[in-house]
Amino acid sequence: MELSAFPEFLFMAFDRFTVLAVFCTVFALVFDFMKRRKNCQNYPPGPWGLPFIGNILQIDLNNPHLSFAKLWKKYGNVVSVQFGWTNMVILNGYETLKEALVKKSEDFADRPHFPIHENLTKRIGAGIALAKYGPWWREQRKFSISTLRNFGLGKKSLEMRIVEEAGFLNKAFEDERGLPFDPHFIINCAISNIICCITFGERFEYQDKKFLGFLHILEESLVLEGAFWGQLVNTFPFIRHLPGPHNKIFENQEKVIHFLQEIVSDHKKLWDPNEPRDFIDAFLAEQEKMKHVPKTSFLESNLMGTVSDLFAAGTETTSTTLRWALLFMMLHPDLQSKVHEEIDRVVGKERKPMLEDREEMPYTNAVIHETQRLGNIVPISLPHQTYRDTEVMGYTIPKGTMIIPNLSSALFDENIWSTPHQFNPGHFLNSEGKFVKPEAFIPFSAGRRVCLGEQLAKAELFLFFTSMFQHFTFLLPENEPRPSYTEAKYGITLSPLPYRLCVKLR
């Protein structure tokens, strides 16, 4: 059939469709350009991004810290990228991090909006970790620090509680009778019981199914939210409404809400405002006192959000650090022997280790710090956001820009650490064998958003670590693959791949 046989209106319709398609394409590209252009001069350099998706294909969402390390080498200490239409600036190197997080702490103190937590924050509040910077956040952080101190933070009572829990952990290890086992959830239970005592007023048995279920949900959520699917939902929020593996995140959030609602409900039944037993009781008392104050931050939803933050931060990071510590010590039995020797000399085999022993145990202290450094537990911290227009290292950063503090860049800086990619306790010892801490050691971040539980974590790490190595030698199981510390699982934290070990009673 000849083309001339086609009706003329079909050619006209085709031409109109072509024009419309071209117009829509040009409009979309112009709109994308307008959304992604920088409204300031001297913006940090970075790789060129694709329309609509930005640089997301250039970043390994399962290991973003490794991709950021490559960008650091190519573009310098301050690097700009885009995830979709979200402008992000990555801060690399200790001097850059110090200028932003410490010297200009308020400028970088805000938090961005996280679509993945939108439903959660509507139900139980943003909590301290994710809350926007302002009066609400300042009020809640001040209250939380004060209340944690009232319930033992920095006091002998909490120290004894940690020592007691270390005894339960050692008993659980001993019950394995020298056979190979994965220490993951035993350690999780022990560490979480400390924050449970502070927030809930009780500890749980390691076999408690409800408790173990909650710990599993919490850990799974941190992995999912921090890795590929969580990053994808935060970049393209419409994905929330589509079927897929990311829906597991929202299912877990509902389970967390239900668990916390039960805890708070049980507290209310026996609550006495004059005799607070724990953090929840103290919050309820403050809520009652502030109920007539307009726009108070002491609301029940905020209580659950804050408790959730304390529980997650008070469990996952410390537990992960101890798992790295056991792995490093098994892979370096000569260093484990030095730890044993120092513990035997300073503490002995009968007396329980105490925090006051730390000053006399520089090598053990160095091993713990080197574990935090090489384990790289929170490689890129939680994202910040600029609170106002500011500058860092001479570059202009507009208000509302998402900031990624690349803590790894400080912990692995070749200009600071003699062997940055090796386990070397000597990084924290001077020529006389005394403990020293380089300024660039910032595993808890820095500035106004520094980890709320830093003091608690330090106490837990020393007391649990010394107690374990006072009682046991940790060995690699025979006839099993040798685990490696060069591979890890990234979520919000960076954790070792599953491994098994054997304990031998000393």
KOLGUBA-427402 format. One record per residue (C-alpha): residue in one letter; x, y, z. Coordinates in steps of 0.05 Angstrom, whole numbers, padded with zeros to 5 digits, always signed. Layout:
BEGIN
AXYZ;...
END
This chain:
BEGIN
M+00000+00000+00000;E+00027+00069-00018;L+00036+00121+00035;S-00009+00167-00003;A-00066+00121+00014;F-00062+00139+00089;P-00112+00191+00110;E-00083+00260+00118;F-00107+00266+00190;L-00062+00209+00212;F-00001+00248+00189;M-00027+00308+00225;A-00038+00268+00289;F+00031+00237+00284;D+00062+00306+00276;R+00023+00333+00336;F+00046+00273+00378;T+00118+00285+00358;V+00114+00359+00375;L+00081+00343+00442;A+00134+00290+00458;V+00190+00338+00441;F+00158+00393+00482;C+00148+00347+00543;T+00220+00322+00537;V+00248+00392+00533;F+00203+00416+00590;A+00224+00357+00634;L+00298+00369+00621;V+00291+00444+00634;F+00252+00429+00698;D+00305+00380+00719;F+00360+00431+00704;M+00324+00484+00746;K+00315+00435+00804;R+00388+00413+00803;R+00424+00478+00790;K+00463+00509+00847;N+00440+00577+00870;C+00508+00599+00895;Q+00578+00611+00870;N+00638+00572+00894;Y+00598+00509+00906;P+00641+00447+00920;P+00665+00406+00860;G+00638+00337+00844;P+00621+00288+00789;W+00571+00306+00735;G+00503+00274+00748;L+00451+00246+00701;P+00383+00280+00692;F+00331+00262+00745;I+00374+00211+00782;G+00437+00252+00794;N+00498+00211+00817;I+00460+00153+00847;L+00488+00103+00795;Q+00559+00125+00813;I+00551+00107+00887;D+00550+00036+00913;L+00489+00041+00958;N+00509-00023+00994;N+00578+00007+01010;P+00572+00083+01003;H+00632+00096+01047;L+00677+00061+00996;S+00649+00103+00940;F+00658+00167+00981;A+00731+00148+00993;K+00742+00146+00918;L+00708+00214+00909;W+00752+00242+00965;K+00815+00221+00928;K+00790+00251+00862;Y+00755+00315+00883;G+00785+00334+00950;N+00760+00345+01021;V+00693+00376+01003;V+00654+00340+00948;S+00584+00352+00921;V+00538+00298+00894;Q+00464+00292+00879;F+00415+00236+00895;G+00356+00251+00851;W+00343+00325+00865;T+00375+00324+00933;N+00439+00363+00938;M+00491+00330+00983;V+00560+00352+01005;I+00609+00301+01032;L+00659+00325+01084;N+00726+00289+01084;G+00787+00293+01128;Y+00793+00312+01201;E+00807+00386+01190;T+00745+00392+01146;L+00702+00355+01196;K+00728+00396+01254;E+00714+00462+01218;A+00643+00442+01201;L+00620+00401+01262;V+00659+00436+01317;K+00678+00507+01296;K+00613+00519+01259;S+00571+00469+01298;E+00505+00506+01295;D+00511+00517+01220;F+00514+00442+01209;A+00469+00419+01266;D+00404+00408+01229;R+00376+00342+01202;P+00346+00330+01133;H+00278+00300+01121;F+00280+00224+01114;P+00220+00198+01075;I+00234+00128+01100;H+00218+00150+01171;E+00158+00193+01154;N+00105+00146+01180;L+00148+00127+01240;T+00159+00199+01262;K+00085+00215+01255;R+00069+00157+01302;I+00124+00161+01354;G+00159+00227+01342;A+00227+00241+01310;G+00267+00225+01372;I+00332+00261+01388;A+00373+00230+01332;L+00329+00251+01274;A+00295+00314+01301;K+00304+00380+01266;Y+00351+00428+01302;G+00315+00479+01344;P+00282+00490+01413;W+00249+00421+01412;W+00314+00385+01400;R+00353+00427+01451;E+00300+00415+01504;Q+00298+00340+01493;R+00373+00331+01489;K+00383+00371+01554;F+00330+00329+01589;S+00358+00264+01563;I+00429+00279+01585;S+00405+00301+01654;T+00360+00241+01662;L+00414+00191+01641;R+00460+00221+01693;N+00405+00215+01746;F+00399+00141+01730;G+00473+00126+01737;L+00511+00152+01676;G+00581+00167+01703;K+00564+00138+01772;K+00587+00076+01809;S+00517+00047+01808;L+00515+00040+01732;E+00587+00015+01731;M+00566-00042+01778;R+00506-00057+01734;I+00552-00064+01674;V+00600-00109+01714;E+00541-00152+01735;E+00516-00159+01663;A+00587-00177+01641;G+00582-00235+01689;F+00518-00259+01656;L+00552-00253+01588;N+00612-00294+01612;K+00564-00347+01639;A+00530-00352+01571;F+00598-00360+01537;E+00618-00414+01587;D+00553-00452+01573;E+00576-00463+01501;R+00627-00512+01530;G+00683-00495+01482;L+00643-00513+01420;P+00639-00465+01360;F+00583-00414+01363;D+00563-00346+01336;P+00569-00294+01392;H+00526-00243+01356;F+00460-00244+01393;I+00490-00263+01461;I+00530-00198+01458;N+00470-00160+01433;C+00429-00183+01492;A+00482-00164+01543;I+00493-00094+01515;S+00420-00079+01505;N+00405-00100+01577;I+00444-00039+01601;I+00402+00011+01563;C+00340-00030+01582;C+00355-00020+01655;I+00362+00055+01644;T+00301+00065+01600;F+00254+00008+01619;G+00278-00006+01690;E+00290-00081+01678;R+00335-00130+01643;F+00315-00189+01600;E+00339-00261+01600;Y+00380-00280+01539;Q+00328-00333+01520;D+00269-00285+01524;K+00235-00296+01456;K+00200-00229+01456;F+00264-00192+01473;L+00304-00231+01421;G+00251-00217+01369;F+00255-00142+01383;L+00331-00143+01377;H+00326-00180+01311;I+00275-00130+01284;L+00319-00072+01307;E+00381-00098+01274;E+00346-00117+01209;S+00316-00048+01205;L+00384-00014+01213;V+00413-00056+01157;L+00354-00044+01110;E+00348+00030+01124;G+00422+00044+01116;A+00435+00003+01054;F+00407+00000+00983;W+00331+00000+00994;G+00332+00052+01048;Q+00375+00099+01007;L+00330+00088+00946;V+00266+00105+00983;N+00298+00168+01013;T+00319+00189+00943;F+00254+00171+00907;P+00199+00174+00960;F+00144+00150+00913;I+00175+00080+00918;R+00143+00076+00987;H+00076+00063+00953;L+00102+00007+00908;P+00109-00067+00926;G+00180-00091+00939;P+00232-00112+00991;H+00231-00042+01021;N+00163-00056+01052;K+00198-00099+01103;I+00225-00034+01133;F+00155-00008+01145;E+00131-00074+01173;N+00188-00073+01223;Q+00172-00001+01242;E+00102-00023+01260;K+00130-00078+01305;V+00176-00028+01339;I+00117+00019+01352;H+00076-00039+01381;F+00133-00061+01427;L+00144+00010+01454;Q+00070+00022+01463;E+00066-00040+01507;I+00126-00017+01549;V+00098+00053+01560;S+00028+00026+01575;D+00056-00021+01628;H+00095+00036+01660;K+00033+00079+01667;K-00001+00025+01708;L+00051+00029+01764;W+00077+00099+01752;D+00091+00142+01813;P+00112+00214+01794;N+00149+00221+01860;E+00191+00159+01852;P+00214+00151+01779;R+00245+00083+01766;D+00275+00097+01698;F+00278+00143+01638;I+00205+00130+01618;D+00180+00147+01688;A+00221+00211+01688;F+00193+00231+01620;L+00122+00218+01643;A+00134+00261+01705;E+00161+00318+01661;Q+00102+00309+01614;E+00053+00317+01671;K+00090+00379+01695;M+00091+00411+01626;K+00021+00391+01603;H-00005+00463+01605;V+00055+00492+01569;P+00039+00509+01496;K+00081+00473+01444;T+00116+00430+01495;S+00161+00375+01468;F+00141+00328+01525;L+00089+00288+01488;E+00079+00212+01491;S+00095+00204+01418;N+00162+00239+01430;L+00175+00194+01489;M+00172+00132+01446;G+00215+00164+01392;T+00269+00183+01442;V+00267+00115+01476;S+00273+00082+01408;D+00335+00124+01393;L+00367+00110+01460;F+00354+00035+01452;A+00381+00031+01381;A+00442+00075+01393;G+00455+00042+01461;T+00455-00028+01432;E+00478-00034+01360;T+00542+00007+01360;T+00572-00021+01424;S+00551-00092+01407;T+00582-00086+01338;T+00647-00059+01367;L+00654-00118+01414;R+00642-00167+01356;W+00697-00133+01317;A+00742-00137+01379;L+00733-00212+01386;L+00747-00221+01312;F+00811-00179+01314;M+00836-00215+01376;M+00825-00284+01345;L+00861-00262+01282;H+00919-00234+01324;P+00931-00284+01380;D+00998-00251+01397;L+00961-00186+01413;Q+00908-00224+01452;S+00964-00253+01495;K+00989-00182+01511;V+00918-00164+01532;H+00916-00225+01577;E+00983-00207+01608;E+00962-00136+01624;I+00895-00157+01654;D+00930-00209+01697;R+00981-00159+01721;V+00933-00102+01737;V+00868-00136+01755;G+00887-00208+01769;K+00842-00268+01759;E+00796-00260+01819;R+00777-00186+01825;K+00727-00158+01775;P+00754-00103+01728;M+00732-00032+01744;L+00735+00033+01706;E+00790+00058+01752;D+00835+00004+01723;R+00834+00037+01655;E+00890+00086+01672;E+00936+00028+01689;M+00919-00012+01626;P+00945+00029+01567;Y+00952-00031+01520;T+00882-00058+01531;N+00855+00013+01524;A+00894+00020+01458;V+00866-00046+01432;I+00795-00023+01446;H+00806+00044+01411;E+00841+00011+01352;T+00780-00035+01346;Q+00735+00026+01341;R+00781+00058+01289;L+00792-00001+01242;G+00723-00030+01254;N+00696+00037+01229;I+00630+00024+01263;V+00592+00085+01237;P+00631+00103+01174;I+00590+00162+01150;S+00550+00181+01211;L+00478+00203+01205;P+00468+00257+01152;H+00467+00330+01176;Q+00436+00390+01142;T+00459+00462+01140;Y+00418+00506+01186;R+00437+00569+01149;D+00481+00590+01090;T+00553+00577+01110;E+00623+00561+01085;V+00671+00504+01097;M+00743+00501+01072;G+00729+00561+01029;Y+00668+00531+00994;T+00598+00560+00999;I+00543+00513+01025;P+00471+00538+01020;K+00420+00529+01075;G+00383+00463+01071;T+00439+00423+01039;M+00447+00351+01063;I+00515+00340+01094;I+00550+00272+01098;P+00605+00272+01151;N+00653+00219+01124;L+00681+00196+01191;S+00721+00141+01155;S+00764+00194+01123;A+00789+00216+01192;L+00797+00145+01218;F+00837+00122+01157;D+00876+00186+01140;E+00945+00165+01118;N+00974+00231+01143;I+00952+00214+01214;W+00956+00138+01222;S+01021+00102+01207;T+00986+00038+01183;P+00914+00059+01171;H+00890-00006+01141;Q+00921-00053+01192;F+00902-00070+01263;N+00956-00034+01302;P+00945-00015+01376;G+01009+00026+01370;H+00967+00081+01338;F+00945+00097+01410;L+01011+00087+01447;N+01070+00134+01451;S+01144+00115+01453;E+01139+00102+01528;G+01079+00055+01520;K+01030+00104+01550;F+00960+00113+01520;V+00950+00173+01474;K+00889+00190+01433;P+00900+00228+01367;E+00853+00286+01356;A+00827+00254+01292;F+00797+00195+01330;I+00723+00214+01324;P+00682+00149+01320;F+00625+00183+01359;S+00625+00243+01311;A+00634+00313+01340;G+00599+00379+01354;R+00526+00389+01374;R+00504+00323+01345;V+00558+00282+01378;C+00533+00214+01403;L+00490+00223+01465;G+00514+00156+01493;E+00589+00166+01483;Q+00606+00162+01557;L+00562+00101+01567;A+00592+00066+01507;K+00664+00078+01531;A+00647+00048+01599;E+00613-00012+01569;L+00669-00026+01519;F+00723-00026+01573;L+00685-00066+01625;F+00656-00119+01578;F+00721-00127+01540;T+00766-00135+01601;S+00716-00181+01635;M+00713-00227+01574;F+00788-00231+01566;Q+00800-00239+01640;H+00761-00305+01637;F+00771-00332+01566;T+00818-00343+01508;F+00781-00334+01443;L+00800-00382+01387;L+00783-00394+01314;P+00746-00460+01305;E+00786-00515+01272;N+00767-00538+01202;E+00726-00475+01188;P+00741-00419+01138;R+00784-00364+01167;P+00741-00301+01175;S+00766-00235+01145;Y+00760-00165+01171;T+00767-00134+01102;E+00695-00152+01085;A+00636-00125+01124;K+00560-00115+01122;Y+00538-00043+01115;G+00474-00016+01145;I+00473+00046+01188;T+00531+00011+01222;L+00588-00029+01191;S+00589-00098+01222;P+00632-00160+01211;L+00605-00216+01170;P+00578-00274+01212;Y+00632-00316+01243;R+00638-00369+01296;L+00688-00376+01353;C+00708-00422+01410;V+00721-00400+01481;K+00772-00432+01526;L+00767-00418+01601;R+00833-00389+01626;
END
